[in-house]
């Protein structure tokens, strides 16, 4: 769906109360407002990771006010707040707190270098104190709902959205039902074990999971000493013919390919839509390798499976939170 079609399609009926759309990632928080005119007032900041463990929630409350001002919407008119967030989640009195490896420094300890010792970050309780209607979901679930409504997963009952970004996130749908689990954590396939690499420390404290090996921040941690400061530097070198960079990327695709096969084997999927900054900026390089990895592996499960780019492209995060609260 092109930009003009998206903007023409995704808007609220005239007279509907505006909705706040909150996208929380390990790197940044982005907030927009949605009303009958479409989506506007987008503001973005690095994710708060210092101070008390309500710092992120207070940042979001402030940014919603700034987004409203930018969009020309009275803060008092906001009807609902949809929050699409990286996880995992923990529940405290039934309300979501974040135990996100790229936000909470207490999970893996000082070795990961985060500037806090939080075991969890307050989220839903402060938001509900400020706004009447709040829905918080795993960002994989939010993106999955958006892709099923407007993107590459429309009309499918067995599908997944996978983000390859700062972290690795997933949203899963089987038989038309979006999976959530006891704490809303279904789809955390970034933390499945795929390697015995004892140097790949994830922010969650595990060693050798998918996220520790291939996520955007893992690429910087693992390969900076070899001359590849981040994912951009690695892919630039590979495109220039650097044999070592090509070898590294092939190994990354082997790990991600295993993860995609695992969820396909477990869920019997029809299509997987891929997004996230690492994938999106390098999809021409990554997509053929991931498709090739899957080809021929246990055909009873993988024949007919499609691996495609997210239909909403780089804007999937903008629409993930909206999909949670738009009726």
C-alpha positions in Angstrom: 0.0 0.0 0.0 1.5 3.3 -1.0 1.8 6.4 1.2 -1.2 8.2 -0.4 -3.4 5.1 -0.1 -2.4 4.6 3.6 -3.2 8.2 4.5 -6.5 8.0 2.7 -7.5 4.7 4.3 -6.4 5.1 7.9 -8.4 7.7 9.6 -11.3 8.0 12.1 -14.9 8.9 11.4 -15.7 12.6 11.8 -16.7 13.2 15.4 -14.7 10.3 16.9 -12.5 11.2 19.8 -8.8 11.4 18.9 -6.6 8.5 19.7 -3.0 8.6 21.0 -0.7 6.0 19.4 2.4 5.1 21.4 5.3 3.0 19.9 7.9 2.0 22.5 11.1 0.5 21.3 14.4 -0.2 22.9 16.0 2.7 21.1 13.2 5.3 20.8 9.7 6.2 21.7 7.4 7.6 18.9 4.0 9.1 19.5 1.3 10.3 17.1 -2.3 11.4 17.2 -5.1 9.9 15.0 -8.4 11.7 14.2 -10.7 12.2 11.2 -7.8 13.9 9.4 -5.5 10.9 9.7 -2.3 10.6 11.6 -0.4 13.7 12.7 1.6 15.3 15.4 4.4 12.7 15.4 7.1 13.2 18.0 10.0 10.9 18.8 12.7 10.7 21.4 15.3 8.2 22.7 13.7 5.8 25.1 14.1 7.0 28.7 16.5 4.7 30.6 17.7 6.8 33.5 16.2 7.8 36.9 13.4 6.1 38.6 11.6 3.2 37.0 8.6 5.4 36.1 10.8 7.6 33.9 9.5 5.9 30.7 5.9 6.3 31.7 6.4 10.0 32.6 8.2 10.5 29.3 5.2 9.1 27.4 2.7 11.2 29.3 4.7 14.4 28.5 5.1 13.4 24.8 1.4 12.7 24.4 0.8 16.3 25.4 3.5 17.5 23.0 2.0 15.4 20.2 -1.5 16.8 20.9 -0.1 20.4 20.7 1.6 19.7 17.4 -1.5 18.1 15.9 -3.8 20.9 17.2 -5.8 18.5 19.4 -6.8 19.3 23.0 -5.2 16.9 25.4 -8.6 16.6 27.3 -10.2 15.2 24.1 -8.0 12.1 23.8 -10.4 9.1 23.8 -7.9 6.2 24.1 -4.2 5.5 24.3 -2.9 2.5 22.4 0.6 1.4 23.4 2.6 -1.0 21.2 5.7 -1.9 23.3 8.7 -4.1 23.3 8.6 -6.6 26.1 8.5 -8.9 27.9 5.8 -7.8 30.3 5.2 -8.6 33.9 1.8 -7.9 35.6 1.6 -6.0 38.9 -2.0 -6.0 40.2 -3.1 -6.9 36.6 -1.3 -3.9 35.1 1.6 -4.1 32.6 5.1 -3.3 33.6 8.0 -3.7 31.2 10.8 -6.3 31.8 12.4 -5.3 28.4 16.0 -6.4 28.0 17.0 -3.3 26.1 15.4 -0.9 28.7 15.8 -2.6 32.1 19.4 -2.8 33.2 18.8 -5.0 36.2 18.0 -8.1 34.1 21.4 -8.9 32.8 23.4 -6.7 35.1 26.3 -4.3 34.5 27.8 -6.4 31.7 25.1 -5.0 29.3 25.9 -1.4 30.1 22.4 0.0 30.6 22.3 3.1 32.9 19.8 1.7 35.4 19.2 -1.3 37.7 15.5 -1.6 36.9 14.0 -5.1 37.0 10.9 -3.6 35.5 9.7 -0.3 34.2 6.3 1.1 35.3 4.0 1.6 32.3 0.3 0.9 32.5 -0.5 2.2 36.0 0.9 5.8 35.4 -0.8 5.9 32.0 -4.2 4.9 33.5 -3.8 7.5 36.2 -3.5 10.1 33.4 -5.9 8.7 30.7 -9.2 6.9 31.0 -8.8 4.2 28.3 -5.4 2.5 27.8 -4.5 -0.7 25.9 -1.0 -2.1 26.1 0.2 -4.9 23.9 3.5 -6.5 22.8 4.7 -4.5 19.8 4.7 -7.7 17.8 1.0 -8.1 18.5 0.3 -4.4 17.5 2.2 -4.8 14.3 0.5 -8.1 13.6 -2.9 -6.5 14.0 -1.9 -3.6 11.8 -0.5 -5.9 9.1 -3.7 -8.0 9.2 -5.9 -5.0 8.9 -4.0 -2.9 6.4 -0.8 -4.6 5.3 0.7 -7.8 4.0 -1.3 -10.2 6.2 -4.8 -9.3 5.2 -7.2 -12.2 5.0 -4.8 -14.7 6.6 -5.7 -16.9 9.6 -2.2 -18.4 10.1 0.5 -15.8 10.0 3.2 -13.9 11.9 4.9 -10.5 12.0 8.6 -10.5 12.8 10.7 -7.5 13.5 14.4 -7.5 13.0 15.5 -4.3 14.7 17.2 -3.2 18.0 15.6 -6.4 19.3 13.8 -9.4 17.8 10.0 -9.4 18.2 7.1 -11.5 16.9 3.3 -11.5 16.8 1.6 -14.8 16.1 -1.8 -15.7 14.7 -3.1 -19.2 14.5 -6.6 -20.2 13.2 -7.5 -16.5 13.2 -6.7 -16.1 16.9 -3.9 -13.7 17.9 -1.8 -15.4 20.6 -1.1 -13.5 23.8 -0.4 -15.9 26.7 -0.7 -15.5 30.4 1.1 -12.1 30.6 0.8 -11.0 27.0 4.2 -12.3 26.2 3.4 -14.9 23.5 5.6 -14.3 20.5 8.9 -13.6 22.3 10.7 -15.8 19.8 13.7 -13.5 20.0 14.6 -15.4 23.2 14.5 -18.9 21.9 17.9 -20.6 22.1 19.6 -21.3 18.7 23.3 -21.4 19.7 25.8 -22.4 22.3 27.8 -19.2 21.7 28.8 -18.4 25.3 29.8 -14.8 24.5 26.3 -13.7 23.1 24.8 -12.1 26.3 21.2 -10.9 25.8 19.8 -8.1 27.8 17.4 -10.5 29.4 20.3 -12.4 30.9 20.2 -15.4 28.6 23.2 -16.4 26.5 22.9 -17.6 23.0 19.4 -16.7 22.1 18.3 -15.2 18.8 18.3 -11.6 20.0 21.8 -11.9 21.5 23.1 -13.1 18.2 21.4 -11.1 15.4 19.6 -8.0 16.8 20.8 -4.6 15.8 22.5 -3.9 19.1 24.0 -7.4 19.1 25.7 -6.7 15.7 27.5 -3.7 17.2 28.5 -5.7 20.4 29.7 -8.7 18.5 31.5 -7.2 15.5 32.7 -3.7 16.3 36.1 -5.1 17.2 36.3 -6.5 13.7 35.7 -3.1 12.1 31.9 -3.2 11.8 30.6 -0.5 14.2 26.9 -1.2 13.6 24.5 -2.9 11.2 24.9 -0.1 8.7 28.7 -0.5 8.5 28.4 -4.3 8.2 26.0 -4.2 5.3 27.9 -1.4 3.6 31.0 -3.5 3.7 29.2 -6.6 2.4 27.8 -4.6 -0.5 31.3 -3.5 -1.3 32.4 -7.1 -1.6 34.0 -7.5 1.9 34.2 -11.3 2.2 34.2 -11.3 6.0 31.2 -9.1 6.2 29.3 -11.4 3.7 30.3 -14.4 5.9 28.9 -12.7 9.0 25.6 -11.7 7.3 25.2 -15.3 6.0 25.7 -16.5 9.6 23.1 -14.0 10.9 20.6 -15.2 8.3 21.3 -18.8 9.4 20.3 -17.9 12.9 17.2 -15.8 11.9 16.3 -18.6 9.4 16.3 -21.1 12.2 14.0 -18.8 14.2 11.6 -18.4 11.3 11.6 -22.2 10.7 10.9 -22.8 14.4 7.8 -20.7 14.5 6.6 -22.1 11.2 7.0 -25.7 12.5 5.2 -24.8 15.7 2.4 -22.7 14.2 1.9 -24.1 10.7 2.0 -20.6 9.1 1.0 -19.4 5.7 2.9 -16.1 5.6 5.5 -14.2 7.7 5.8 -10.4 7.2 9.2 -9.0 8.1 9.9 -5.4 9.4 12.2 -3.5 11.7 15.1 -1.2 10.9 17.8 -3.9 10.3 15.6 -5.8 7.9 13.9 -2.8 6.2 17.1 -1.0 5.3 18.7 -4.2 4.0 15.7 -6.2 2.7 17.1 -6.7 -0.8 20.1 -8.4 0.8 18.4 -10.3 3.6 15.1 -11.5 2.1 16.5 -13.8 -0.6 18.8 -15.4 2.0 16.0 -16.0 4.5 13.8 -17.4 1.7 16.6 -19.7 0.5 17.2 -20.9 4.1 13.6 -22.0 4.4 13.4 -23.7 1.0 13.1 -27.5 1.1 13.2 -27.8 4.9 10.5 -30.3 5.9 8.3 -29.5 2.9 5.1 -30.7 4.7 5.5 -27.7 6.9 7.2 -25.1 4.7 5.7 -25.7 1.2 3.5 -22.7 0.5 5.0 -20.6 3.2 5.6 -17.0 2.1 8.2 -14.7 3.6 7.5 -11.1 2.6 8.3 -7.5 3.6 5.7 -5.8 5.9 3.1 -4.2 3.8 3.1 -1.1 5.9 6.8 -0.7 5.5 8.7 1.6 7.8 5.4 3.0 9.1 4.2 -0.3 10.7 5.2 1.1 14.1 3.0 4.2 13.5 0.0 2.0 12.8 0.6 -0.8 15.3 -0.6 1.2 18.3 -3.6 2.6 16.3 -4.7 -0.9 15.4 -5.0 -1.7 19.1 -7.5 1.0 19.8 -9.2 1.8 16.5 -12.6 0.1 16.1 
